[in-house]
Amino acid sequence: MDKSLANKRRKQREATRRWRATHKEKERQRRLERYKANREINIQQNAEWYRKNKDWRKLKDRRVWLKKNYGITPAQYDEMFKAQEGCCAICGTLGGDTQYTRLVVDHSHETKKVRALLCRKCNLMVGYANDKPEILAQGAKYLEKHNG
């Protein structure tokens, strides 16, 4: 692309951004009217696009979720998964591909540091114990006392 054309487009985008920033209410009203006028068509087109791009959306959603919540990429998740041989770091349950069997990222809520991959049950157990090892130890003592 020609440099002058690229500069022209960049300047147009900047001008549009400035106009929208200074005319927020007018722009909001314009978008609302456009949405109302084309509501049914937009809903139909969006539904069709989501159907066609379901796999891509899942991948993108996962990528965004991992980065936003844990600061890791899908490649880093896969690395951890391989290092743990696809098993929960606590109970050893084999992780799967579905929403309910996939290993989840365990992390410290205080430091935000990622610890390991856990099955849903173990992650809930650690979470309900408020990340406190002493609560989990007391729970283990309780079970040993009442089960044995």
N, C-alpha and C positions, 0 to 999 in steps of 0.2 A: 504494500500500500504506500502511496505517495505520502511523504512526511507532511506536506502542507495540508493534505486531506485529513490526516490523522490529527494534526493540530487543530484544524477547524472543528472536527467532531468533538475533540476534547473540550474546546472552548464552548461549544454548544451545550454539552453535558453540564459543564460548570455553570453556565448561565441558567439552565433549566433548574439545577439544584438550588441556586440562589433565589430564583423566582419562587420556587416551591417553599423554601424556608421563610420567605417574607410574606407569602400568601397561603399560609397553612389552612386556614378555615375555608378559603375559596377552593383550594385543591381538594380538601376533604369532601366538600359539598359536590364538586364535580365528579369525584370518584363514586360517591354514593348514588348520585343520579344515574351515572353510567351503569353501575351495578344493578340498580332497580330496573332499568330499561332492558337489560340483557340477562336478568337473573336466571331464567330457565335454561337459556343457551349455555351460560357459564357453568351451571351445575352439571348439565349433561356433558359438556366438554371436559370438565375437571374429572368427573367419574370415569369417562373413557380414558383419559390420560393416566389416571391412577391404575386402572385395569391393565393397560398396556405396559406400564412401567413399574409393576409391583416389585419385581426382583431388585431393580435399581433403587427404588425407594427404601426397601428393607436394608440394603447395603449402606445407603447414604444415611439413613436414620441411625443405624448401628454405629457407623463411623462418627457421626456427630455426637451421639450419646456417650460413647467411650471417651471422646476427647473432652467434651464439656464436663462430664461428671468425674472422670478419673484421670484425665490428662494423658491417656495412652491411645495408641492407634490400634486398629484391628490386627496389624502385624505383630505388635507387642503382645496383644492378647493371645494370638496364635502361638507365639514363642513361649508364653507362660503355660499355655495348654499343653504344648509338647513337652516342656520341662517337667510337668506334673503327670505326664503320660495320660492326659485326658481324664484324670481322676480328681475328686475333691481332696483338698489338702488336709482335711480333718478325718473324714470317714472312709475315703477311698472309693466312693460311688463314681461309676463311670458317667461322664457327662455326655449329653446328646445334642441333637440339632434343633429340638423344638424349644419353644418359649419356656416350657416347664422343666425341661431336662438339661438345658444349657447351664454350664457353670457360670456363676456370677462373680463379679470382681469384688473382693473383700478389701475394705480400706478403712483407715482410721478416720473417724469423723472429726477428730481434733487436729491432726497433722495433715490430713488428706492424703497420706502416703498409702500407696497400694501395697497390700500384704500378699495375697495369693488368690487363687480361684477356688470357690467353694460351691457345693450344691446348695439349692435353695434352703433346705432344712437347716443345714449347718450355718448358713449365713444368717438366718432368722434367729437361731440359737445364740450366736455371738451378739447379734443386735439386741435381742431381748435381755441379754446380760449386760447391756450398756458398755460393751468392750472391756469389761472388768474380769480378769482371770480369776480373782478370788470368788466371784459369784459362780463361775463355772466349776471351780474346785469344790465349793460347797455343794453344788448340785451333784457332782460326781460322788462325793461322800454320802450324800443323802440316798442316792440310788444304790450304792454298795451296801449301805446299812439296811435298807428296806427290801432289797431284792435277794440278798444272800444270806 
